[in-house]
């Protein structure tokens, strides 16, 4: 069975390699999803194997605890670059204006918070299994100061009275973080990731469970505005 899973996964990776994507969304989502689904497979297997035994509660509790130990499992990392144009006056009476162009490199982690995944999120009825995955959410956003850089800088012409480069860089970084967060919270990113994960999860779980006589339906809960979190520098 694991050879079938490996073969299926290889086909998916090869299928995605030729498609252009600035965010590498399919492959990133696939990698993270495989880890999530491996845990889910263990859980589902324990329910089917131990469901009629006296020690079912103990066995299930152990597997559930393993799932919850992985509290924030990353499924995808999206990277972005923004050009930040900062202008600021300084000096006595606001005389002198400095300008700075800053190329900000940021990233965001989108994944499942498995602390929100509970035993009642799996429903087994006869030969049908329904898995309700927690909503994908933005786990964090980050500005990579090592990859970011100053592209251009000019200080106030009047005896260099404008703000210095350090002050402008700090302003640019604050603005860059805001833009990264705005990108992370765009509906299309989460919705696209949700649909992709749902399709892969359903195919992957059915590949494993069909041999046991079960059909799996996967649902991903709808995310809310709380999917967006605070930044991290």
N, C-alpha and C positions, 0 to 999 in steps of 0.2 A: 504493500500500500504506500509506504513512504517513497518507493521508487516512482510510483504514479504521481505522487505529489511533486517530487523533484522534477519529473519530466514536464508536468503542467506548468510549474513555475518557470522553467527554462524557456518554454514557448512564449510565455507572457513577457519575459525580459527581452527576448529577441524581437518580439513584435513591437516593443516600445523604443528599441534602440534607433530605429530609422526615422522616428517622428521628431520634428523640431519642437523644442519647448524650452524657453528661457528659464523656466523655473524647475525643469526636470520633474514635473509633478508625478507622472505615472510611475516611474521607477522608484522615486522616494516614497510614494504612498505604498507601493507594493512591498518594499523592504520592511517598513514598519508594520504593515498589515500582517505579513507572514508571522511575525513574532506574536502579535495579538491573537491571531487565529490559532497558533500552536497552543497557546494557553487555553483558548476556548475549546479546542479539540480535547485537551486533557480533561477539562471540566465535563464536557458532554459525555466522554467515554466513561468517566467515573459514575455518572448518573445511570447510564445504560447497564454497566457491568454490575454495579453494586446496588442498583435501585431496589431489588427484591430481597436483600440480605439484612440481617439484624444490625450490622455495623454501618448501615447506609449513612446515618447522620454524621458519624465520625469521619468516614471517608470523604463525604461531601464537604464537611467543614475544613478538612485539611487542604483540599483543592481550592476551595473558595479563598482561604487565607493566602495561598500562593498567588492567586490572581490579584488580591488586594495589596500584596506586598509591592507589586509593581504599580505604584500610585499614579505616576505620570509617564506613560509610555509614548515616546515620540513616534509618530507615523510619517511625518514629512518635515523637511526644513526648506523654507523658501528664502531666497536671498534677493536683495534689491539694492540698487544704487540710485541716489538722488543728488542732483546738483543744487546746492543751497547758496543763494545769493543774499549776502548780509551787508547792509549799509547802516552806519551809525555815526552820529555826530558826537563830538567831544570837545574837550578843552574849555577854556573860559568862555562863558556865554554861548556854548554850543558851537563855537567856531572850529572849523576843520571837520571833514568827513572822511572816514575810512571805509574802504570797500573790500569785500573778501568773497571769493568763490570757493566753496568747500564741496568736495565730492565725498558723500557719506555712504559707506557700505554697511548695510544692516541685514539682519536675519530675523526670522520668526519661526517658532516651533509650533506645529499644529498636530494635535494628537488626541488620544483618549485619556481621560482621567479615570483610571480603573477603580478608584475609590467610589465611583458612582455606578459601578457594575455590581449587581446584587443577584442572589440566587433566584429571585422572582423575575429576573430578566430572561430566564430560559423557561419556555413552556413546552412540555412534552405531552402530546395527545395522540394515543395510538401509535401510528408510524410517522407522525408529523412533528417536527421540532421547529419552534419559532425562537429566534435569538434577537433580542432587543439590545443593540449596542448603545452605549452612552453617546451623546452628541460629540462630534469632533469640536475641539475648542482650541483657541490660541493659548498655548501654555505660557509662552513668554515672547517678548520682542527684545532685540539687542542691537546696539550700535557697536560695530567693531572698529574701535579707534585705531587699531594697528593697520587695518586695510583702508581706512578713510584718510583723506589727505587734503591739504590746501592747494588749490589749483592756481589761484592768483590772489594777490593782495596789494593794495595801494593805500598808503596812509595820507592823512590830511596834508594838503600842499602848504598850508600856512605854518611854517616852522614845526611841522610834524605834530600839530596839536590834536589830531584825530586819535581815536581809541587805538590801542596797539593790537597786534595779531592775536595775542592770547585771549583778550576779551572778546574779540570777534569770533574766534574758534568756539569758545564756550557758547556763544549765542547760536552759532551755526549748528552745534551738536544738539542743543535743545530743540531747535526747529526740525532737525533731521529725525530725532526720536519721534516727534509728533507725526511726521510724514510716514514713518515706518509703521506706527500704530494704525494710522488711517488705512494703509495698504492692507494690513493684517485683518482689519475689520470689514473689508469689502465683502458683500454677500457672495459674489461669484466665486471667491476663493474657497470659502467653507462649503458652499453648495456643490461645487465641482468635486471637491475632496470627498464629501459625503456620498455622492453618487458613485464615484469610483470605488470607494471602499465597500459600499453595499454590494456592488456587482462582483467584485473579487471575493468578498467574504462568502457570498452565497454559492458561488461556483466552487470555491475551495472546500467549504464544509460539505457540500453535496458530493464532491469527489470522494471524500472520506466516509461519509455516512450512508451513501447509496448501497454500498456492499453489505451494510448491516440492515438494510430494508427500511431506512428512514429517509424522508425528504425534509430538507432544511429550508426555511424561509428566514431571511435576514432583514431586519429593519434597523434603521439608524434614527435615533430620536432627534427631533428638530432642535437646533441650537437657538439660544437667545442672545440678547445683547451682552449678557455676562460672559459670553465666550471670549470677549476681549479683555486682556489683563494689562497690568501696568508694565512699564518698560524696565529694562535692566541695561546699565552701561557696562 
